[in-house]
Amino acid sequence: MSKDNEKIPDCCQRTKVRDEKEYKDLINRLNRIEGQVRGVTNMVQNDAYCVDILTQVSAIRSALNSFNKVLLENHIKTCVTEDIIAGNDDKVDELVDTIQKLMK
C-alpha cells in the first residue's frame, strides 16, 4: 500500500507530510521490526529456548527505541520548530508530555 492510499487512524487526525527519504527510512525500520516480531512468533511456535526468545525480544525493543529516536528527532526538527516559529508555544508542552510517555 502506498502512503497516499493509507487510512489515518481515527485517533490521529493531525498529519505530517514527510519527505521521501524520511518516509522510506521509517517504513524500512518498521518492516524490519515486523519481521523480527514474526521471527519471535515462529520461535515460540517451534519451542525455541526461552533465553533465545528473550534475546530476540530485546533486539526488537532496541529497534523500536531506535525508531522512536529517529522519529522524535525528525519531529523536533520539523513540527516543533515550525510551530514555535509560528508562535505556537503549546508544542513545547506537547513535546515534554511525549518524552515523558516514551520514558515510561
Long-range contacts (C-beta under 8 A, 24 or more apart in sequence): 16-75, 16-78, 16-79, 18-74, 22-74, 25-70, 26-67, 26-70, 26-71, 29-63, 29-66, 29-67, 29-70, 30-67, 32-63, 33-60, 33-63, 33-64, 33-67, 36-60, 36-63, 68-102, 72-98, 72-99, 72-102
